[in-house]
Amino acid sequence: MIRLIFLALGCAFLVANTYGNKISEDQQAYAAIKGTGLVVSPENALLNTDPEPSLSSGFVDLFNGENLEGWTSRVGYNTFEVRDGVIVGKCVPSSRNTYLSTDKEDYRDFIFTAELKWAVDGNSGIMFRAQRKPGKKYEVVYGPQCEMEGFAKGRGWSGGIFAQSAGGWIYPLWLDAHSEARRALKEEVWNRVTIQAIGNEVKTWINGIPAAHWIDKDGTYREGFFGLQVHSGDQGEIHFRNIKVREL
């Protein structure tokens, strides 16, 4: 009897997992991702089913609420300023992607959390374990990014993982199992993003909803800095607050 129960549970898990790893019908329009050979195939995608880590203790504020001490703007000339205790990132048309980056560049294992709100819709993201190098004309910021793409695209991939300037999408939120995560981001309110990186395993949450689960198999990005992105484009004003990290 016990063996039958475990067999039944195992079959149920297999069916649920197979179903969950299908690209959703409403995501088929986005299935042809250009410019990347890194994307995790649907059948091999790991699913984040963990509750969001506790954010109640052990965290250090990365933003003092008054100025940008400890941060450096890199690459483009989109602007960052402190206004009413929050960091305001604004898109400047014709600018390249711009990253407000922590001066500390050796974050390894951590739980990071921040809140974002869009005053003007635009693409954003949180770089983590990011790297930088000289380019032909500009410094290059590259590495994994927790995508916070805003609302205009309508696909709901905020919380997915993108290899910025390093190959493109790694972990898009296009599966049936991601349906709740795709609906997690809300307009006109503060949205919480949480990133947990331990060893080569990375998980993300949006407003407490599990999103990505990525394994950096080659250990390419083992440590680095955090960066608040304002993407290139014609518009975008993104506010950031409660930016904290707990190093593990």
VEXBA-522542 format. One line per field, with one value per residue (C-alpha): chain; residue number from 1; x, y, z. Coordinates in Angstrom, 3 decimals, padded with zeros to 6 digits. Layout:
residues N
cadena: (A  ...) $
num: (NUM  ...) $
xx: (X  ...) $
yy: (Y  ...) $
zz: (Z  ...) $
end
This chain:
residues 248
cadena: (A  A  A  A  A  A  A  A  A  A  A  A  A  A  A  A  A  A  A  A  A  A  A  A  A  A  A  A  A  A  A  A  A  A  A  A  A  A  A  A  A  A  A  A  A  A  A  A  A  A  A  A  A  A  A  A  A  A  A  A  A  A  A  A  A  A  A  A  A  A  A  A  A  A  A  A  A  A  A  A  A  A  A  A  A  A  A  A  A  A  A  A  A  A  A  A  A  A  A  A  A  A  A  A  A  A  A  A  A  A  A  A  A  A  A  A  A  A  A  A  A  A  A  A  A  A  A  A  A  A  A  A  A  A  A  A  A  A  A  A  A  A  A  A  A  A  A  A  A  A  A  A  A  A  A  A  A  A  A  A  A  A  A  A  A  A  A  A  A  A  A  A  A  A  A  A  A  A  A  A  A  A  A  A  A  A  A  A  A  A  A  A  A  A  A  A  A  A  A  A  A  A  A  A  A  A  A  A  A  A  A  A  A  A  A  A  A  A  A  A  A  A  A  A  A  A  A  A  A  A  A  A  A  A  A  A  A  A  A  A  A  A  A  A  A  A  A  A) $
num: (1  2  3  4  5  6  7  8  9  10  11  12  13  14  15  16  17  18  19  20  21  22  23  24  25  26  27  28  29  30  31  32  33  34  35  36  37  38  39  40  41  42  43  44  45  46  47  48  49  50  51  52  53  54  55  56  57  58  59  60  61  62  63  64  65  66  67  68  69  70  71  72  73  74  75  76  77  78  79  80  81  82  83  84  85  86  87  88  89  90  91  92  93  94  95  96  97  98  99  100  101  102  103  104  105  106  107  108  109  110  111  112  113  114  115  116  117  118  119  120  121  122  123  124  125  126  127  128  129  130  131  132  133  134  135  136  137  138  139  140  141  142  143  144  145  146  147  148  149  150  151  152  153  154  155  156  157  158  159  160  161  162  163  164  165  166  167  168  169  170  171  172  173  174  175  176  177  178  179  180  181  182  183  184  185  186  187  188  189  190  191  192  193  194  195  196  197  198  199  200  201  202  203  204  205  206  207  208  209  210  211  212  213  214  215  216  217  218  219  220  221  222  223  224  225  226  227  228  229  230  231  232  233  234  235  236  237  238  239  240  241  242  243  244  245  246  247  248) $
xx: (000.000  002.774  004.597  001.395  000.913  004.465  004.070  000.874  002.499  005.466  003.190  001.240  004.467  005.652  002.375  002.394  006.025  005.522  002.489  004.268  007.215  005.155  005.342  001.980  -000.302  -000.376  003.458  003.913  004.360  007.524  008.905  011.404  013.990  016.615  020.309  020.774  022.064  021.858  018.135  017.158  014.915  011.377  011.783  014.989  013.890  013.992  010.979  011.192  008.652  010.274  008.674  010.376  013.220  012.591  013.510  013.151  016.715  020.401  020.131  022.329  020.906  022.709  020.999  021.134  018.023  019.910  022.494  024.225  027.230  028.524  027.137  028.587  026.670  028.190  028.044  025.234  023.914  020.428  020.145  019.886  019.059  017.701  014.254  012.132  014.171  014.072  016.410  014.819  016.194  015.158  015.614  017.358  016.542  019.617  021.465  022.807  021.702  022.865  023.645  023.784  026.304  027.500  031.114  031.546  032.199  032.681  029.197  029.092  026.305  023.418  019.754  019.088  015.798  014.526  011.263  010.524  007.714  007.214  006.321  006.747  006.760  010.172  012.547  014.680  016.383  018.704  022.219  023.745  027.207  027.813  031.180  032.660  035.401  036.735  034.985  035.924  034.077  032.354  032.853  030.837  028.709  027.779  026.457  023.192  020.278  016.933  014.691  012.180  010.780  007.775  004.368  004.367  005.521  002.728  004.594  005.251  008.886  009.846  011.751  013.285  017.058  018.825  022.547  023.162  025.775  026.654  024.335  020.734  017.917  018.782  015.553  012.389  009.092  007.128  006.026  002.613  004.284  005.162  001.621  001.291  004.724  003.798  000.884  002.824  004.059  001.547  001.242  001.279  002.414  005.714  006.826  009.318  012.000  014.077  017.144  018.852  022.236  023.976  026.858  025.803  022.057  019.930  016.250  014.017  010.665  008.333  006.077  006.649  005.703  008.395  009.785  013.144  015.354  018.657  021.847  025.045  026.564  029.953  030.256  030.893  029.339  030.465  030.788  030.337  028.375  024.725  023.409  020.084  019.376  017.565  017.389  017.901  014.696  012.435  010.964  011.058  011.160  011.735  011.888  013.925  013.802  014.441  017.552  019.089  021.364  022.123  025.419  025.441) $
yy: (000.000  002.455  001.705  002.374  005.696  006.815  005.622  007.625  010.715  010.300  010.005  013.078  015.044  013.943  014.991  018.353  018.986  018.084  020.350  023.153  023.036  023.759  027.178  028.803  029.396  033.136  033.161  031.582  035.007  035.460  031.948  032.928  034.729  036.350  036.669  034.042  030.524  030.490  030.148  027.172  024.864  024.480  020.781  021.419  024.530  024.202  025.672  027.906  026.584  028.002  030.656  034.030  034.168  036.052  039.722  040.627  040.588  040.569  043.014  046.010  049.057  049.801  053.193  055.750  057.632  060.909  060.661  058.226  057.581  054.080  054.067  054.943  055.474  053.478  053.318  055.646  059.020  058.154  059.993  058.937  061.286  061.103  062.601  062.369  059.469  057.331  056.866  058.162  056.772  058.605  057.633  060.177  059.521  058.421  057.255  053.748  051.462  052.969  051.177  052.762  050.318  049.548  050.521  047.216  044.636  041.336  040.245  036.446  034.626  036.829  037.661  040.995  042.873  046.201  047.921  049.487  051.724  053.050  056.738  056.403  052.905  051.750  048.823  048.235  045.462  044.529  043.454  041.001  039.444  041.899  042.502  045.374  045.718  048.313  048.490  050.056  053.277  052.653  050.639  047.414  046.240  042.588  039.566  038.258  040.606  040.080  041.593  044.246  045.070  047.167  046.777  047.859  044.528  042.693  039.395  039.490  038.427  040.627  038.329  036.349  036.269  037.954  037.808  041.504  042.113  038.436  036.436  037.426  035.560  032.728  032.105  033.647  033.343  031.762  028.439  027.419  027.159  030.879  032.120  033.551  035.183  036.880  038.560  039.526  042.980  045.775  049.259  052.467  050.734  049.626  046.165  044.041  042.018  039.490  037.660  034.793  033.571  030.703  029.021  028.535  028.518  031.646  032.145  035.205  036.370  039.226  040.504  037.200  035.085  032.564  033.380  032.106  029.176  029.211  027.181  028.872  025.522  026.871  029.187  032.078  034.643  033.823  037.346  040.935  044.133  045.139  047.609  049.403  049.614  052.246  050.821  052.810  054.060  057.026  057.067  055.626  056.830  054.158  054.719  052.503  052.206  049.728  048.419  045.875  042.874  040.092  038.431  034.704) $
zz: (000.000  000.943  -002.322  -004.259  -002.497  -003.292  -006.885  -007.234  -005.773  -008.094  -011.136  -010.025  -009.646  -013.087  -014.721  -012.916  -013.758  -017.434  -017.629  -015.822  -018.212  -021.329  -022.971  -022.331  -025.287  -024.592  -024.664  -028.094  -029.705  -027.618  -028.121  -030.813  -028.654  -030.818  -030.132  -027.458  -027.257  -023.473  -022.859  -020.715  -022.728  -021.361  -020.612  -018.640  -016.772  -013.009  -011.219  -008.188  -005.709  -002.567  -000.381  -000.490  002.070  005.284  004.900  008.562  009.892  009.020  006.117  005.347  003.586  000.325  -000.051  002.752  001.626  001.257  -001.525  -003.883  -001.676  -002.393  -005.928  -009.349  -012.587  -015.452  -019.263  -020.423  -019.383  -018.208  -014.912  -011.281  -008.423  -004.908  -004.494  -001.342  000.001  -003.149  -006.107  -009.301  -012.555  -015.731  -019.346  -021.580  -025.254  -027.257  -024.118  -023.838  -021.021  -017.748  -014.487  -011.048  -009.616  -006.115  -005.504  -003.683  -006.386  -004.559  -003.488  -003.624  -001.754  -000.696  -000.466  -002.168  -002.091  -003.405  -004.249  -007.641  -008.882  -012.401  -012.676  -016.466  -017.945  -019.132  -019.100  -016.011  -014.115  -011.260  -012.204  -009.724  -009.602  -012.443  -014.091  -016.102  -018.694  -021.146  -024.506  -027.831  -026.984  -023.677  -020.545  -020.722  -017.799  -018.258  -016.437  -015.015  -014.553  -012.891  -015.553  -014.475  -017.866  -016.925  -018.543  -022.193  -023.656  -021.919  -021.696  -017.932  -017.741  -014.787  -012.439  -015.295  -015.813  -018.709  -019.505  -020.096  -022.814  -022.409  -024.621  -023.928  -022.246  -019.880  -017.983  -019.495  -017.629  -020.462  -018.991  -017.688  -014.292  -014.462  -014.989  -011.468  -011.637  -014.925  -013.162  -010.045  -011.137  -010.478  -011.961  -009.896  -006.695  -005.165  -006.311  -004.373  -006.131  -004.210  -005.523  -003.716  -004.951  -003.168  -004.946  -008.542  -007.763  -008.248  -007.425  -007.747  -006.408  -007.452  -004.673  -002.901  -005.935  -007.013  -010.460  -011.780  -010.764  -012.643  -012.231  -013.403  -014.314  -015.348  -012.353  -014.739  -012.414  -008.900  -007.531  -008.593  -008.011  -008.039  -010.595  -010.994  -014.706  -016.714  -020.218  -023.380  -024.985  -025.490  -022.012  -018.540  -014.948  -012.348  -008.592  -006.260  -002.469  000.373  -001.371  000.980  001.027  003.464  002.685  003.431) $
end
